[in-house]
Amino acid sequence: MGSSLRTALNARQGGDAPRGSGRKTMAPWTRFPALCGLVVAGLLSGAVGCSSSHRSEAPPGGAADPPAVAQANPPATSQSPLQIGRASEPSPGPSGELRGPSPEYVAKGPMPPLPIPAPAPESAASAASATAADVPQAAVAPASPVGSDRPDSIPKSKTATADQAMPAAFLGEPAEGPQPSRRNPLRDENAAPPPSRSALRLHDNDRDSKLSKAAESPSAGEENGHRDSAKKARPGDRPAASGAKTKKGKHSGVPFDPIAVNGKYFENWPKPKLALVMTGRQDGYLEPCGCAGLDRMKGGLMRRHTFFEELRRQRGWEVVGLDVGGLIKGFGRQAELKFQTTVSAMQKMGYDAIGFGEGELRLPTGELVSVAAGVDGKPSPFISANVGLFGFASGLTGTKRVLEAGGRKLGVTAVLGEHYQKQIHNAEIEFAPPEAAIRKVLAELKTQRCDLLVLLAYAPLEETRDLAAKFPDFDVVVAAGVGEPPDKPEKLGEKTLLIEVGEKGMGAVVLGLFDEEPRVRYQRVLLDSRYASSPDIKRLFAAYQDQLKDLGLAGLGVRVAAYPQRELLGPFVGSAKCEPCHEESYRIWKRSGHAKAYATLVEADPPRNFDPECISCHVIGWHPTKYFPYQGGFLSKEKTPHLTDVGCEACHGAGGNHCDAETKNDPALQEKLRKALVVTKAEAEKRFCATCHDLDNSPDFDFATYWPEIEHYEKE
């Protein structure tokens, strides 16, 4: 294992001790997620909407991936049927999982599908009696979490909801007597006896026909004018909201109402015995995704924390948090800081089990272990049946979690798919084939007599379906999926539910477990502006931005790259140099949002002007999607004040040689450089605007709408 393992173990034992591969870093709760990604303030005058995504590749001069991975194939164990009988009390094993037999659980055989009751017609009286939780409110602390990031929300309107009662099996009825008020991974000896199982049936309600008709309408991606933006429809997908677009991609004169657009959540739900909240594939998006205005954006850790707080504190629900993995993308120092801050935020949310995704496994193994380790005597929430940090023999990675909550016993394991294993080149991480690993852990879980078996699969969707088919004992299989979570899960085989949690942290999926029919209800939740920003997570974000500032570009491993057109175009000179000869174009630029792009970073709360993932689309002389400066490009407000904002050279290219040539008597050179700086409208749409106004950061971008804001021409 070497010194990196010793460093990781020392950090793990120390709790608040410095983490990482031997270097001094801050404790994880003082670190902060990257709040920005690629965004051009563009025409959104005075608004910041950076979405923190990821590095698409290592910065120039950065470190490459470690050497090739070592594979390990643990022996497969045969699958055994669910055993029934009473035995001695189980004893806790490493990483918090239970080992050995447990008390009797009575199985009543395969369960028929669960009925989905058709919703009763909503009367005017019932519509008027909507709960306060459905109404956007002012942005406040999570103690009153069902708020809005905008105080000017309008009254909600009726809309189809994603509330669905769904099939499941092996869900227990409550045991008689007192129930544990909180899950106990190590099992309370005084806990009530385990519940018995009962049959469930499935019946679709009439909302499906409405969804199928609505699905024939154009998608939002097709309306917005983005190339390759339309996603393949999935069963149960909600059609995107449509509407006439005006300048800046917003609906004409109507304040955004997230409930009218995305629907009410948990409508007509009684209080469940247990709620499973499932997320995954955050992909480094620590803030809401997009720059269409904060009220229109979805996702973010601050809103997710508020959502968890609403379920637990306001609604009084028992909640188990599960995440399939994929917290970050890319690698490098900033990716490490993102991971540290994300884990700290998820600890505040009380996650019970988290799988490993491709992004986090690209980090240095010592850093990964030290951050993912359990603290204060609690087991780490990170589990994997087929990923061994510093090898399986190290015992640093738990293979499963057995949880007790809501009078039920849950068995959870996780795997990394073979497709993603091939992307990791780190000899300090040992992998096993998913099937062999699942077979071994499933046999162990069966001895625990779990009421519900859950598999977290970070794998392509088809590989996940294949695993679910080969291991039908799992009641719930959680996959990352693409886009937003669908309105309904996919049923595989007789009982398994395939849950897609989407990407970029935009949403979550909740399964409610009940004693009465319907036994299971499904709700997708988009983390929109009805959920206020959590002050607790905001403090983490501020600490993260402070770390970026303290480290600086050099400390983050950001290196200056050669400017590809330096020989032809010369150095960057700033937009003020263009004004004397291009007065009208300069005037148009000066009144646009492009001229205020850098100020939006400075004025943000917390400021983002030291975050490379935000800087890249708000200044001159940076690569917009790879987050590094070109030679002679922006470095800081103090060193290069003339290169702030999205100036002329951000699209036309460096103007140094052009400015110099105009002072000399060389018509041929002047003409050559003038032509080199020309950008046609077609080129602007295809080559320049979309690099920052992309689907991630500007989902409402429409070239035909935005272009008139900056349109300018020069006389021949």
ABEGO torsion letter per residue (X at the ends): XEAAAAAAAAAAAAGABBBEBGBBBBBAAABBBBABBBBBAEABBGBBABBBBBBABBBBGBBBBBBBBBBBBBBBBBBBBBBBEBBBBBBBBBGGBBBEBBBBBBBAEBBBBBBBBBBBBBBAAAAAABBAAABBBBBBBAABABBBABAABBBBBBBBBABBBBBBBGBBBBBBEBBBABBBAAEBAABBBBBBBBBBBBBBBAAAAAAAAAAABBBAAAAAGBBGABBBBBBGBBBBBBEBBBBGGBBBGBBBBAAAAAEBBGBGBBBBABBBBBBEGAGGBABBBEAAEAAABBEEAAAAAAAAAAAAAAAGBBBBBBBAEGABBEBEAAAAAAAAAAAAAAAAAGBABBBBBAAAAABBAAAAAAAABBBGGBBBABBBAABBBGEAAAGABBABBBBBBGGBBBBBBBBBBAAAAAABBBAABBBBBAAAAAAAAAAAAAAAGBABBBBBBBBBAAAAAAAAAABAABABBBBAEBEBBBABBBBBEAABBBBBAEBGGABBBBBBBBABOBABBBBBBBBBAABBBBAAAAAAAAAAAAAAAAAEAAAAGBBBBBBAAAAAAEBBAEAAAAAAABAAAAAAAAABAAAAAAAAAAABOBBAAABAAAAAAABBGBBAAAGBBBBGBBABAAABAAABEBBAAAAAEBAAAAAAAAABBBAAAAAAAAAAABBBAAAAAAAAAAAABBAAABAABBAAAAAAAABBBBBX
